[in-house]
Amino acid sequence: MKIEELIRDKNIKLTTARVKLLEILKAADKPLCYEEIKNDISMDKATFYRNISKFEEEDILNAFESNDKKRYFELKLTPHAHFVCVQCNKVECVKNIDIALVNYEINNIIINGKCPSCVEAS
């Protein structure tokens, strides 16, 4: 689905900044925090979080807080787990995980541990 259609379908005012923000998240291969996005968009921090809040209310985005107390965001496309390294705070998507929870609707799964680089460095 195109970003413009997604915004219109949710009856959110279509702005260039909102489109750009969602396009950045759509192109990313992992959840992103504000610090990873801020240089690619032309909006201040307060406007960024207002838009993020609106997208969360409209069920467009998933968000979670990492060990480093940063919030990470991604488009809500397909449910999947996230791995957060407790040592270096690296965040990555885990696409292939088999969890059998029949009749549950899963929004987000966060797995904490050490990434391969941190395990090797230990």
C-alpha positions as CSV (number, residue, x, y, z in Angstrom):
1,M,0.0,0.0,0.0
2,K,1.2,3.5,-0.8
3,I,1.9,5.8,2.2
4,E,-0.5,8.5,0.8
5,E,-3.3,5.9,0.7
6,L,-2.6,4.7,4.2
7,I,-2.8,8.2,5.6
8,R,-6.0,9.0,3.6
9,D,-7.6,5.7,4.6
10,K,-7.1,6.7,8.3
11,N,-8.6,10.2,7.7
12,I,-5.4,11.8,8.8
13,K,-4.4,15.1,7.2
14,L,-1.9,14.4,4.4
15,T,1.3,16.5,4.8
16,T,4.6,16.1,3.1
17,A,6.3,15.7,6.5
18,R,4.0,12.8,7.5
19,V,4.5,11.1,4.2
20,K,8.3,11.4,4.5
21,L,8.3,10.1,8.1
22,L,6.3,7.0,7.1
23,E,8.4,6.4,4.0
24,I,11.5,6.4,6.2
25,L,10.0,3.8,8.5
26,K,8.7,1.8,5.5
27,A,12.2,1.7,3.9
28,A,13.9,0.7,7.1
29,D,14.8,-3.0,7.7
30,K,14.5,-2.5,11.5
31,P,12.7,-0.3,14.0
32,L,14.1,3.2,14.2
33,C,14.3,5.7,17.1
34,Y,14.1,9.5,16.8
35,E,17.9,9.9,16.7
36,E,18.1,7.7,13.7
37,I,15.4,9.6,11.8
38,K,15.8,13.3,12.8
39,N,18.4,14.2,10.2
40,D,16.2,12.8,7.4
41,I,13.1,14.8,8.2
42,S,12.3,18.5,8.5
43,M,10.3,18.6,11.7
44,D,11.2,19.4,15.3
45,K,11.2,16.8,18.1
46,A,7.7,17.9,19.4
47,T,6.1,17.7,16.0
48,F,7.8,14.3,15.4
49,Y,6.3,12.8,18.6
50,R,2.9,14.4,17.9
51,N,2.8,12.7,14.5
52,I,4.1,9.4,16.0
53,S,1.4,9.5,18.6
54,K,-1.3,10.1,15.9
55,F,0.1,7.2,13.9
56,E,0.0,4.9,17.0
57,E,-3.6,6.0,17.8
58,E,-4.6,5.1,14.2
59,D,-2.8,1.7,14.5
60,I,-0.3,2.5,11.7
61,L,2.8,2.1,13.9
62,N,4.3,-0.3,16.4
63,A,6.4,1.2,19.1
64,F,8.5,-0.1,22.0
65,E,11.1,1.1,24.4
66,S,14.6,-0.4,24.4
67,N,17.0,-1.0,27.3
68,D,18.6,2.4,26.5
69,K,15.3,4.1,27.2
70,K,14.8,5.1,23.6
71,R,11.5,4.5,21.8
72,Y,11.7,2.6,18.5
73,F,9.1,2.8,15.8
74,E,8.1,0.7,12.7
75,L,5.2,0.4,10.3
76,K,2.7,-2.2,11.5
77,L,3.0,-4.5,8.5
78,T,3.3,-8.1,9.8
79,P,3.5,-9.2,13.4
80,H,7.0,-10.3,14.4
81,A,9.4,-10.3,17.3
82,H,12.3,-7.9,18.0
83,F,15.6,-8.7,19.6
84,V,17.3,-6.1,21.8
85,C,20.9,-6.6,22.9
86,V,21.3,-5.8,26.6
87,Q,24.9,-4.9,26.1
88,C,25.1,-2.7,22.9
89,N,21.4,-1.9,22.6
90,K,21.3,-3.1,19.0
91,V,17.7,-3.6,17.8
92,E,16.7,-6.0,15.1
93,C,13.6,-7.7,13.7
94,V,13.2,-11.5,14.2
95,K,11.1,-12.7,11.3
96,N,11.3,-16.5,11.9
97,I,10.1,-17.4,15.4
98,D,7.6,-20.1,16.1
99,I,5.4,-19.3,19.1
100,A,2.2,-21.2,19.3
101,L,-0.4,-19.0,20.9
102,V,-3.7,-20.1,19.5
103,N,-6.6,-17.5,19.6
104,Y,-4.2,-14.7,20.7
105,E,-3.7,-11.5,18.8
106,I,0.0,-10.7,19.2
107,N,1.1,-7.1,18.7
108,N,4.7,-7.2,19.7
109,I,7.3,-9.6,21.2
110,I,10.5,-8.2,22.6
111,I,13.4,-10.7,23.2
112,N,16.3,-9.4,25.3
113,G,19.8,-11.0,25.3
114,K,23.2,-10.6,23.8
115,C,23.7,-10.2,20.1
116,P,26.4,-12.4,18.4
117,S,28.9,-9.6,18.4
118,C,28.6,-9.1,22.1
119,V,28.6,-12.8,22.9
120,E,31.9,-13.1,20.8
121,A,33.4,-10.1,22.6
122,S,32.6,-11.6,26.1
